[in-house]
């Protein structure tokens, strides 16, 4: 194995060692095969390019192409050409997988299943890092920079999995980096020449260097000190990213370390499998929505929560009027820096440090997270204004300190015109709210779709109003923005819908994440409105004061030309308490159905069956082995074995194991060299040399009997007496095969040159003109015309 191939193996092996923290990220070890295969294929592509004598640029392109082939086969969903070459549909599918993976990363807590978008992002990331790692270690010969790639692979799991920060996960990455540095240093020292002891005695290549003891003790000391430091560093339960965020701005991690509510919402709704999040036991016969985040800051990028400054203690919860309810909430898998609450909380019993934001009613963690809470008890009241009260109420006064925050909006002329048309004739706050809600209804052509890009900026809102397709995020953000355009104080709330009843309990899943709107009325305060079609939201609740229009157009009425045909079902039936009655057959229509579209109900396989074709790429390094073995088998075939074929095999074995035999040597002289190189096969070498001499010089030739056994003895002897590096090279990269390929190319080149020269001579002869004579009409002196 030459230096470059050895460095390639070291680079791939060290990167594989650094992936051990991923064990804490994924369930099981199913992720190891695709990830390790990606590293192997990328390394093989770079090694083949280097063997062909290509530069670093082509090596990088070859590795990138190999990664693209891997992604096409494993995650192309059959859209690639012959499962290998990506097409435009392949890139579109990758974009969907990437979006799904980002959402799953935000929503799920480790360990997660190694499927779908998460596995796509993992293979893509590992492939890119493998390219950079190979380039640093082998291509650019800067192994010290490989620490950056190894650190990248180590920090990713450490950032998302608290258990990955344990000291023992650091051992293998540290050993991998020391291996790279030590291997490079050994090669540099070996280039100096022979090694000697302090007394001047020569040290053989197979013996360890006398100075290696110092290096080993230094490396062991470095690892021991590093592990000791890691052992005493306090490890928080929220991972590296949250640790960095803690302590900034007075130690309040919320706001800065907060999860993006929009990303959490979209990731939950598009998650393929439905996961139970909360289980609620309450004396409320029909609980409404659980509020989590309030998004009251509107910029060109859309709605976002504020920094929750000026928070209060929980003992300052307001004592609201109305009937009180109690809810016992069990946390199953929810992780969030806010507490989900119903209505207007009056009392909260929960572990950890939590505070109340008086402007939004959001209960945020002061260094606490819902991931650390198993259950909590909530006492609350549910506001229940009637439509008549809201119709007579005014809006927020412009002199109110909260006016600017809840009415500010970017200047979007196109949206201003749309709002003006939608609210034409509306004078009161309630009339404007109902006009906007009616504008976004199914009767005006709007329909629910999870395929819409999850964004709430001005361009996304205009796109939603044009395509009339989106899910709760687009509905809520658009309605709140349109109301602000109409000078109505409005904000967006993200939380969980009612869920589904399970006996005396309510179960809320990842598909119950939802967004709605709160509008401010003078007197009643913030009132909930839900513009999303109720038929599309599992566990949706009807609000009597909203006077919600029918979600489905009259079937006898022809749709207008600006309406988009829709398969949206009509509004679901509700019982007396407002709970949605599920459709017959128990089928759930909405996000869960959309999210699972195209699946067969089984667990998604992380890789397409086309992965099997990658085995062909792995077989490429073994082609020289197979070719050399086939040639040896053909030569030793008893039906075709002669002294000549046996001698050719002996000379190729000498070339493979580095035994130099000049071409001018006679067979007996060459046999003597072989006997010296492999003393235990002296008789075998002598027999082969004598047979070849008889073949050349005796008219009767040589008897091939026993030559096959002699060759096997010679092969075994050469293999035993050769160093390990020479043995591996003779097996995996035989020099005789390389020489034959080179000789074949030279012969082909010479043959082409001779053919080209003959063709050139013919062309010149055809174009050469005969010499003219001044005596063409008279016979020459020689009698020639």
N, C-alpha and C positions, 0 to 999 in steps of 0.2 A: 504494500500500500504506500503510494507516494505521499509527500507532505500535504498536498492539497486535499486529497481524499481523506487522509487522517484528520485534518482540520475540519472537514465537512462533517465527519462522524461525530467529532467532539462538539461542534456547534449544535447539531441536532440533539445529541444526548443531553447536553447541559440545558437546552431550552425545555426539553421534556421534563427534566428534574424540577424546573421552576414552576411547572403547572400543578404541582401537588396541592397548593392551597385551594385549587378548584374543587377538591373533594368536599370541602365545606360548603360549596355553592350549589352543587347538583345532588339530586337523589340518585343513589347507585353509582355505578361505574360505566354506564352506557355511553357517556360522553367521551371516554378515553379513546375508543377506536377511531371515530372521525377526526378527533384532534391530533392524535399521534399519526394517523395516516396523512393528514395535511402536512405535518412537519416533514414526514419522510418523502412525500412527493415533491415538495418545494426544494428540499435539500438535494434530491436526485436530479431535478431539473438543472439546478445550478452546477452540480458536479459534472453532468454530461456536457454542459456548455464549456466548462473549464477544460475538460478533457479534449474538446475539439479546438482548444486554443483561442477561444473567443474572449473579448474583453469584458470588463465589469458591466458595461452598459447592456450588452446582449445577455449576460448572465442574469441581470435583474429583470430584463424583459421576459426571459424564459421562465423565471420563478413566478413572476406575476401572471404569465399565461397559464402556468400549471395551477395556480390558485383559482383563476377564473374557471378552468375546466372542472376543478373540484366543486366549486360552488354551483356550476351549471348541472353537474351530475347529481349532486346531493340535494340541492335546493331549487332546481329549475322547474320542478313539477312537470317535467316532460316537455317544456317549451323550447328547449335547445335543439339545435340541428344535430341529429344522431346522438342526443344526450350530451354532447361535448361542446358545441359552439353556441354561445349565447346569442339570442335574437332579441329584438325590442321587447317582445312579450316577457322574456326572461328578466330583463331589467325592471320591468313593471312589477313582476312578481317579487323580485328582491326588495323593491321599495315597500311593498305591502308587508313583507316579512320583517323588514327593519322597523317599520312603524309598530307592528305587533310586538316585536321584541322590546322596544323602548317602553311601551306601555306595560308589558309584563314585568320588566325590571322595576318599574316604579311601584307597581301594585303588589307584587309578590314578595314574600320574605324568604330568604334562604332557609333550607335547601329547596330548590325548584326542580321541576322535571326538565330533562335535557331534550326538549322538543321545540319545534316551530321557530318563532322569531328569535328566541334567546339562543338557540343552538346555532342559527345562522350568524348572528352577531359574534358569537364565540369563535366559530370557525374562521370568519372573516378577520377578526382581530388577531387571532393566533397566526393566521397565514401572513398578514402584513408584518407582524413582529418577527416571524421566522425569516422573511426576506431580509429585513434590516439586520437581524442577528447574523445570518450567513454572510451578509455583505461586510459587517464589521470584523468578524472572526477570520473569514477566509479571503474574501475579495480584496478588502482594503488593508488587511493584516494589521488591524488596530484593535486587538482583543480587549484592551482596557475599556473601549467604548461599548463593548457588549454588556457592561454593567447597566447601561441605560435600558436596553431591551429586557434584561432579566429583572430589573427593578420595575419596569412597566408591568410585566406579567405577574409580579408579586403584589404590587399595589392595588391592582384591579380587584381581586378577591378580598384583600384586606380592607378595601374601602366600603364594601357592601356586606361583608360577613364578620361580625364581631369575633367569632371563634377563630377566624383566620389570623388574628393578631397574636395568637398564642405563640410562645417562644419556639416550640418544636417545628412550626411551619417554616421557620427561618433557616433551619439547618440545611436542607437540600439546596435551596437557592444559593446560600453562602458557599456550600461545597462546590456547586456548579461554577460559580464565578472563580473560585480559587483553582478549580480544575483548568479553566481556560487560561488563566494567567500562568499557572505552573507548566502547562503543556507548551505554551508559547516560549516561556523562559528556557525550558529544557531543549527545545529546538535551537534556540539561539546559542546556548552554551555548547551544545553538541557540535555546532559549526566551527568552534574554535580549534578542534583537533582532539588528540588523545587526552585522557584524564590521568592525573598522577596523584599519589598521596603526598602528604607533607614530607615523607622521607624520600621522595623521588621515584617510588615504585609505580609501574604502569598498572592502571586499573582497566580490566576488560569491559567490553560494552555490556555484557550480561550482568555485571555487578553494579550495585548502587554506588552513586558518587559519595565520597567521604564527606562532602559538604552538604549532602542532602539531609543529613540528620538535623543540621541547624535550621534548614528550611522547613522541615516537618514540624519541629518544635515551635517555630515561629507561627506557622499556620494554625497549629493546635491552640496556641495561646491567643491568637486573634479570634478564633471561633469561640473560645471559652469566655473571653472578655465581652464579645458581642452578645452571647446568650445571657451572660450575667446582667448586662444592661437591660436587655429585653425583659428579663425576669422581674426586675424591680420597677420598670416603667408601669404606672397604673394603666390598666386597660378598661376603658368605658364600655358600656354595653351597646353603644349606638354606632360603632364603627368609626373609621378614620375620618371620613368627611364630616360627620357630626361633631367629632372631637375638635376638629379645626374650627368649626362654627361656634362651639361653646366658648363662653367668656368674652365674645365680641359684643360691644355695645352693652356693657353692664351685665354680662352673663346671660342675657336673654337670647336663647337660641331660636325662638320662634321668629318668623319673618325672614331672617337670614338663612336659617337651616330648614326652612319650611319646604314641604313637598309641593310641587306645582299642582294646584287643584284641578286644572284642566287636563294635565297629563294623567293624573290619577283617575279622573273620570273616564277619559277615552280609553285608557289602558284596561280599566275594569270592564267596560262594556264590550270591548273587542276581544276579551280573553276567551279562548276557545272553550275551556272547561269552566263550569259554574262552581264557585267556591263559597261556602257559608262564611259570612263575616261576623254577624251579630245574632244573638238569640235574645228575644225580649219577652218578659212576662209583665203584663200591665193590667190594671183594672179599667183602663180606657177601652170601651167597646170597639172603637175604630180609631186607632192612633194615626196621626197624619205623618208628615215628613220629618225625618231627623236632620236638623241643621248642623253643618260642620263649618264650612268656610263661607264668609261673606266677602264678595268682591265688589268694592265700592270705588276703586280708583280706575278711571277710564282714560287711556291714552291711545295713540295710534296703533299700539300693539294689542289693544283689547282690554278687557277687565282683569283686574288683579287685586289681591287682598292688600290691605295696608300693613304697616309694621306693628299694629296693635300696641301702640304706646299709651301710657296713662292708664294701665290696667289697675283693677281693684281686687281686694280679697274676696273670696267666695262668700264670706259672711255678709257681704253687702249686696247679695242678690235681691232684686226688687220683689216686694210682696204684691203680686198682681192679683186683680179681682178675677172671679170666675170659679168654676168647679175645678177642684184639684184632683190630680191623678198621680199615681205612683208607678214607676217602671223599674223593674230589676233587669239590668242589661248585662248579659254575659258576652265577653269579648272572645271570639273564636280565632280570628286571624287579622284583625284590624291593626294597622300601624299608622298613626297620624299624630301630629303635634296639637290637635284640637279634640275636644270631647263632643261626640254626637249627642244632641239634646233635642227634646220635643218642646214646641211652643215657647212659653216663657218660664224658665226654671225658677223655682222658689227655694229649692234646697238640693244640694248635691253631696253625696257621700262617696268619695273616690280616693284611692291611694295616690300619693305623689303630690307634687307642688303644682297647683293650677290657679289661674287668675282669670278674672272676668274683664272683658273689654266692654265698657259701658255703651260705646257708640254702636257696636254691631251685635252685642249679646253673645259673641263668640267666647268660649272658655278655652284659653290657650295654656299650654304647658310652660312652666317656668323651670326648664331643664327636664321636664317629664314628657313621656310619650305614651300613647295608648298601647304600644307594644309591651309595656311593663304592667299593664292593668288587666287583671283577669275578669273582674266584674265591678259594677258600680250601681248605686241606687239614685234615682232621680225623682224629685217631686216637681210638678209643673202644672200650669194652666194652659188651656188652648183658647186664644182669642177667637171670637165668633161674631164678627160684625154682620149686620144684614145689609142687603143691597140698597135699601132706602136710606140708611145712615150714610153709606159711602156716597150715594148720589148727591146728598145734601152737603157733604163735607168738602172743605177746600183742601189745598195742597200745602206743602211746606212753604213757610214764609221766606222771602228772599233775604230777610234780615237775620234769619236763623244762622248760627255759626256753622251748621252742617250743610247749608245750601250749596256752597261752591263745590264741596267734595262730591255731593250726590247729584249734581246737575251738569258738571263739567263734561265736555265732550269735544273731540277734534272737529274741525270744520270740514265736512264732507258735502260739497254742494249736491252731488247726486242723491245722497241720502236725505238731505233737507227737502228736496223736491218730492221724494217718495212719501215722506212723513206728512208734508203739507197736503198731498192728495188723499192720504189714508185718513187723516183727522179732519178733513174739511167738514165744517158744520158742527164740530165738537167744541164746546165751550168750557165744560167743567172737567175736573181731573178724572172723574169716573168715566165720563163719556170718551175722553181721549184713551183711557186704558182699554175700554171695551172696543173702541175703533181699531186700535193697534192689534189687539188679540184677534178680532174678526179678520183683519187683513192677513194674519199669519195662519189662518185656519185652513182645514182641508177643503172647505167650500171654495176657497180662492186658489186651489191648485197646489198647495203646499203638502208635502208628504214626508214621512219619516224615513231616514236612510242613514246607516252607519258607515257608508262608503265615503262620506264627505270628509275632507281634510279637517282635522281638529284644530281650528284656529278661530279667534274671535276678533281679529284686527279689522280695519276698515275694508280692505280688499275682500276678506272672507265674508264679511257681512253683505257686501254688495253682490258677491257671487251667490250667496244663499238666496238673496232676494231675486236674483235672476234665474237661477236653476230651480228654486223652490224645493230643494232637497237638503235635508240635514237631520241631525238628532238634537237631543235636548240642549246641548251646548250652543248650537246655532240659534235655536228658538229663543232661549233665555237671553243670550247676549244681544241678539237683534232686537227683541222687544224692549229690553232695558235701554238700549242705545236710542231707539226710536222715541221712547218716552222722554228721554233727556233732550232730544231734539225738539220735543213739544213742550219744554220747560216743566216737566214733571219729574220730581225726585224719585229715582229708581235705582235699584242695585240688583246684582245677581247673587244667588245663594246656591252652594253646592253641598249636597249631602246624600241621603239615602231615602228612597221611597218607602211606602208602607211595608213592602215585602209580602210574604205569603203566610197564611195561618197554618200552624201545625198543632192541632189540639187547642190547648189554652195558651200557646205561645205563638210568637211571630218570628219567622226566620228571614233574615236579610242577607242576601248573597252579593257577590261581586257584580251581578247584572242588575242590581237594584240601585246602583249609583245614579244620581239624577241631578239636574240643575233646574232652577225655577227663578221667578222674579219676585221681588218685594217692592211695593209702591207705598210711598208715604202719604197718609191722609191726616189732616189736622183733626186731632181727637183720637181716632182709633190707632194712629201710629202706623207702623209698618205692617202692611197687609199682603198676604201671599197670593200670587197669580201664577198659573202654570200654563204657558202657551203651547206646550208640546201635546200633540194628539194623545188623548188618554188611552186609545186602543194600542198604542205602541209602547206604553210604559207599564211593565208588570207592577202591580201594587199601586197604581195611580189612585189618587183621591180627588173627588169632585168637591169644589168649593162653592157653596150655594150663593155667596155674594158675587161671584164672578159672572153669573148668568152666562155660563159657557155655551157658545153656539154649538149646533150639531157638528160632529166631527166628520160626517159623511154627507155629500151632496145628495139631493133628491134624485133617485134613480130614474124618475120619469122626465127629469129635466136634462136637456142636452147640454154638455159642458160648453162654456164659451171658448172662443178661439185662443184665449190666453191661458186656459186651464191646462194643466199637465195631467193626462190620464194616470190614474193611480189605482193600485190594488189595496189601498189602505182600508181595513175593515171598519165598520161602523163603531160608534162608541159602545163600550161594553156595558152590560147591565150591572147595576149596583144594588146592594141590599139597603135596608132602612138605615143602617149605620154608615153607609157610604163606602163599604168595602166592595171592591170589584169582584164580580162573580166570574170565575174562570170559565172559558168556553168548554163545550162538551168534548169529552175525550181527554180532558186534562192537558191539552196542548197549550203551551205558553207562547203567545205571539209577542214579539218585541225584540229587545236587544239580544236575549238569549237565543232566539231562533235565528236572527241575522248573524250573530257571532258564530254560530255553529254551522252556517250554510256551507255546503260543499263537503262536509265531513260525513263519514259513515257511522259516526257514533263511537268508534273505537279510538284508542289512543293513537295520536299522530306519530308516525314514524319519523325519526330525526333525519333519515336519509332515504333517497329514492333507490329503488332496486338497481338503478344504473350505476350505483357505487361499485358493482362487481367489475365493471369495465376498468376501474382504476387498478385492478390487480395486474392488468397488462403493463401499466406503467411501472409497477413494482418489479415486474419480471425483467425489465430492461437491464439492470445491473448484472443479472445472472446469464445474459445471453453469451458473453465470452466463455463462461463455465460450460454451458450446454454445448456450444460450438466445439470447444476443445475436446470435450468428452466424446462427442459424436465422431470426431476425426480419429481419436485414439481407438475407439471401438471398431471403426471401419478398417483401420490398418491391421488390427490384431485378429480380424476375422479369419478363422482357420482356412476358409476356402480361398481367400485372396492373400494370405500372409506369405511374404517373400523376404529374403535377406534385405532387399532394397527398402521395402515398407518398414521393416523392423529397424533398420538403420536410420531412416528418416525420423521415426518416432524417438529414437535415442538422441539424435541431434536436437530435436525440438525440446526434449526433456532437459538437456544440457542448457539450452537457451533459456528455458523457463526458470531454472534454478540458478542462473547466473554463472554457469561454468563456461569459460571462454575457450573455444576451440577454433584456431585459425582455419580458414578454408584450404590452406596449402597442406594441411596434415593428411597423412595416409590414414586409412581406417585403423591400422594397428597403433599408430601414434595417438589418434583421437581416443582409442580405447584406453590407452595408458593414462590420458588426462582424466577420463571418467573414473578409472580405478583409483586415482589419487584423490579425487573429490569425494568418492564414496567407497572407502576401503572395504566395507562389508560386502560390496557387490563387485569385487575384483574379477571373480570368475565369470560373472554375468557380462561384464564389460568386455572381457577377453573373448568370450564366445560371440558376442555381437560384432566385434571388430574382425574376427577371423571369418565369420560368415560373409561380411561385406567384402572382404578381400577376395574370397573365393568367387563371389558373385561378379566381381569386376574382372578378375584375371584368369579364372579357371573356365575352360570350355564346358565343363559339366555343371557349373553353378554351385550353389550351396543348398544344403538340406535345411528347410525352415523349422524342422522339429526342435522343440525346446526354446525357440527364440521368444515366444510369447511369455514364457515363465521368466526368461532372462530379463526381459523388459520390465516385468512387474517387480522383480528383485531390485533392479536398478532404480526404479521409481521410488520404491519404499526406502532404499538407502539414501537417495538424494534428499527425500523429504525429512528423514530423521536427522541428517547432518546439517541441514540448513537452518538459519535463524527463523523465528516466527514470522518476521516481516516478509522474508523471502518466500516462505511457504504460502502465506496468504496471497501474496502477489502472484505466485505461480498458479494458484487455483482461480482467483477472481479476475486477474488481468494478465494472462499468460503472454510473455514476450514473444513467443514463437507465432502466436496468432496475430499480434500487432505487426510483426515483421512481415508476415504473409500478406496482410492487408496493405502495408506500405509497398511491398514489392509488386503486388498486383496493381496498385495505382501507378507505380513507376512504369511497369510494363505497358499498362493501358495508355499512359501518356506517351511513351516511346512509339507505341503502335500508331497512335493518332498522328504523331509527328511524321512518321514515315509515310503514312497514308496522305497526309497533307502535302508532303514534299513530292510524292508521285503525282498527285493531282495538279500541283503547281507546274511540274515539268510538262505534263500533258497539255495544259493550257498554253504554256509558252511555246511548245512545239506547234500547236495549232495556229497560234497567232504569228509565228515566225514566217516571213516572206522569203520566197526564193530569190537568189541574187540575179540581177539582170546582166545580160552579156551584150557587148557591142556588136558581136557577130552572131546574133540569134539565127540569122538565115544561112549561115555558113557552118560547115562541120568544123569541129575543133581539131587541134593538133593531135589530140589523143584519140580522135575518132568519135568522141562523144558529142551529141547534139547540143 
